[in-house]
Amino acid sequence: MRNDFNLFEARLESVLHPVHPSSKYVQTLRQRINFKAPVEVAQRLASPPSMLMILGGVLSVSLLLITVARAIFYLVNRSKI
């Protein structure tokens, strides 16, 4: 069984060759997806307005989930009576 995988991997390695894109292509792609350095992303997350938005979003979603769970629980218990 192990030998079969080794043969399969050797066959794939001989057929598939690595492709190295040009640096111009990589640079253009980074600009198109607006690539930001990890330090810049960390600085944006540390700013108070974005932290308040994240906190508000998490609280809103958790309240929504609790409300939906309570409604389902109420409807299920009501049908048992």
C-alpha positions in Angstrom: 0.0 0.0 0.0 2.8 2.4 0.9 4.7 1.5 -2.2 1.6 2.4 -4.3 1.5 5.9 -2.8 5.2 6.3 -3.5 4.7 5.4 -7.1 1.7 7.7 -7.4 3.7 10.6 -5.9 6.7 9.9 -8.1 4.4 9.9 -11.1 2.7 13.2 -10.1 6.1 14.8 -9.4 7.3 13.9 -12.9 4.1 15.2 -14.6 3.5 18.3 -12.5 6.2 20.9 -12.5 6.2 23.9 -10.2 5.2 27.2 -11.7 6.9 30.4 -10.5 5.0 33.5 -11.5 6.8 36.6 -12.5 7.4 39.3 -9.9 5.3 41.8 -12.0 2.3 39.5 -11.9 2.6 39.0 -8.1 2.9 42.8 -7.6 -0.1 43.5 -9.8 -2.1 40.9 -8.0 -1.2 42.3 -4.6 -2.3 45.7 -5.7 -5.6 44.4 -7.0 -6.5 42.6 -3.8 -5.2 45.6 -1.7 -2.6 43.6 0.2 -1.7 45.1 3.5 1.2 44.4 5.8 0.2 42.5 9.0 1.4 45.4 11.1 -1.0 47.8 9.3 -3.9 45.4 9.9 -3.0 45.1 13.6 -2.9 48.9 13.9 -6.3 49.2 12.3 -7.8 46.6 14.7 -6.3 48.4 17.7 -8.1 51.7 16.9 -11.1 52.3 19.2 -13.8 52.8 16.5 -13.1 49.5 14.9 -13.0 47.7 18.2 -16.4 49.2 19.1 -17.8 48.0 15.8 -16.4 44.5 16.3 -17.7 44.4 19.9 -21.1 45.7 18.8 -21.4 43.2 16.1 -20.5 40.3 18.4 -23.0 41.4 20.9 -25.7 41.9 18.3 -25.2 38.4 16.9 -25.1 36.8 20.3 -28.4 38.5 21.3 -30.0 37.4 18.0 -28.9 33.8 18.6 -30.2 33.8 22.2 -33.5 35.3 21.0 -33.9 32.6 18.3 -33.0 29.8 20.7 -35.5 31.1 23.3 -38.2 31.3 20.6 -37.6 27.8 19.4 -37.5 26.5 23.0 -40.8 28.2 23.7 -42.5 26.8 20.6 -41.2 23.3 21.3 -42.4 23.3 24.9 -45.7 24.8 24.0 -46.5 22.0 21.6 -46.0 19.4 24.4 -48.8 20.9 26.5 
